[in-house]
Amino acid sequence: QVHLVESGGGLVQPGEFLRLSCAASGSIIRINRMGWYRQAPGKERELVADINSSGTINYADSVKGRFTISRDNAKNTVYLQKNSLNPEDTAVYYCNGLIIDRSFLGAIYWGQGTQVTVSS
């Protein structure tokens, strides 16, 4: 079993910042990729940013220059630093991981989601 647990969501005002964390735990052999998705009300879930085991990073165009993804391999944790937040960033943010477990099978895992609300 592999579990992803997010933390760091909340209510902030436009222009402020938040840092999300996602820790993976369980029978992990290797984490190939971890990332963040978000889903706003009435919209489809979309990729925000991800980072693979080599450190290659992808960002959605809408967050480039404002959000920074990083990972701590020793802690099996990925972070999302979100600066200059605006109301369009309001969504449930989900952690996602492509993880190989002790059965040596790779699978995609999701966290439970954390709400981020940007409002004045």
C-alpha positions as CSV (number, residue, x, y, z in Angstrom):
1,Q,0.0,0.0,0.0
2,V,1.1,3.5,-0.9
3,H,-0.4,6.6,0.5
4,L,-0.1,10.3,-0.5
5,V,-1.0,12.9,2.1
6,E,-1.3,16.6,1.2
7,S,-1.1,19.5,3.6
8,G,-0.9,23.3,3.4
9,G,-4.1,24.4,1.8
10,G,-6.3,27.2,3.1
11,L,-7.9,30.6,2.5
12,V,-5.6,33.5,1.3
13,Q,-6.1,36.9,-0.2
14,P,-5.0,37.7,-3.8
15,G,-1.3,38.3,-4.0
16,E,-0.5,36.1,-1.1
17,F,1.3,32.8,-1.1
18,L,0.9,29.2,0.1
19,R,3.1,26.2,0.2
20,L,1.6,22.7,-0.3
21,S,3.3,19.5,0.8
22,C,2.7,16.0,-0.2
23,A,4.3,13.1,1.6
24,A,4.3,9.6,0.1
25,S,4.5,6.6,2.5
26,G,4.1,2.9,2.4
27,S,5.8,0.1,0.5
28,I,7.8,2.3,-1.8
29,I,10.7,1.1,-3.9
30,R,11.0,4.1,-6.2
31,I,9.1,7.3,-7.0
32,N,9.4,8.0,-10.7
33,R,7.4,11.2,-10.8
34,M,5.4,13.3,-8.5
35,G,3.2,16.3,-9.2
36,W,0.2,18.5,-8.5
37,Y,-3.1,18.7,-10.3
38,R,-6.0,20.9,-9.5
39,Q,-9.7,20.9,-10.1
40,A,-11.8,24.0,-9.9
41,P,-15.6,23.9,-9.6
42,G,-17.2,22.9,-12.9
43,K,-13.9,22.3,-14.6
44,E,-11.8,19.2,-15.4
45,R,-8.8,18.3,-13.4
46,E,-5.6,19.8,-14.9
47,L,-1.9,19.4,-14.4
48,V,-0.3,22.2,-12.4
49,A,3.3,21.0,-12.2
50,D,5.3,17.8,-12.0
51,I,8.8,16.7,-11.5
52,N,10.5,13.4,-12.4
53,S,13.3,11.4,-10.7
54,S,15.8,13.2,-12.9
55,G,14.6,16.6,-11.8
56,T,12.8,17.5,-15.1
57,I,10.0,19.8,-14.4
58,N,6.8,20.7,-16.2
59,Y,4.5,23.6,-15.4
60,A,1.1,24.6,-16.7
61,D,1.4,27.9,-18.6
62,S,-1.0,29.5,-16.2
63,V,1.4,29.1,-13.2
64,K,4.8,29.6,-14.9
65,G,6.8,32.2,-13.0
66,R,4.5,32.0,-9.9
67,F,4.6,28.4,-8.8
68,T,7.7,26.3,-8.0
69,I,7.7,22.6,-7.5
70,S,10.4,20.8,-5.7
71,R,11.0,17.4,-4.1
72,D,12.9,15.9,-1.2
73,N,13.8,12.4,-2.3
74,A,15.0,11.4,1.2
75,K,11.6,12.3,2.6
76,N,9.5,11.1,-0.4
77,T,7.9,14.5,-0.4
78,V,7.0,17.0,-3.1
79,Y,6.3,20.7,-2.4
80,L,4.5,23.4,-4.4
81,Q,5.4,26.9,-3.5
82,K,2.6,29.2,-4.8
83,N,3.2,32.9,-5.0
84,S,1.1,35.8,-6.3
85,L,-2.1,33.8,-6.0
86,N,-5.2,35.0,-7.7
87,P,-8.8,33.9,-7.6
88,E,-8.4,31.8,-10.7
89,D,-6.1,29.6,-8.6
90,T,-9.0,28.6,-6.4
91,A,-9.4,24.8,-6.6
92,V,-8.9,21.5,-4.9
93,Y,-5.2,20.6,-5.3
94,Y,-4.3,16.9,-5.6
95,C,-1.0,15.3,-5.2
96,N,-0.1,12.6,-7.8
97,G,2.7,10.1,-7.9
98,L,3.9,7.4,-10.3
99,I,5.4,5.0,-7.8
100,I,6.9,1.6,-7.9
101,D,6.0,-0.5,-4.8
102,R,7.4,-3.6,-3.3
103,S,5.6,-5.8,-5.9
104,F,7.8,-4.0,-8.4
105,L,4.7,-2.8,-10.2
106,G,4.3,0.9,-11.0
107,A,1.0,2.6,-10.4
108,I,-0.4,6.1,-10.2
109,Y,-1.5,7.2,-6.8
110,W,-3.6,10.2,-5.7
111,G,-3.8,12.1,-2.5
112,Q,-7.2,13.1,-1.0
113,G,-6.9,16.7,-2.1
114,T,-6.5,20.0,-0.3
115,Q,-8.7,23.0,-0.8
116,V,-7.1,26.3,-1.8
117,T,-9.3,29.4,-1.9
118,V,-8.1,32.8,-3.0
119,S,-10.5,35.5,-2.1
120,S,-10.6,39.0,-0.8
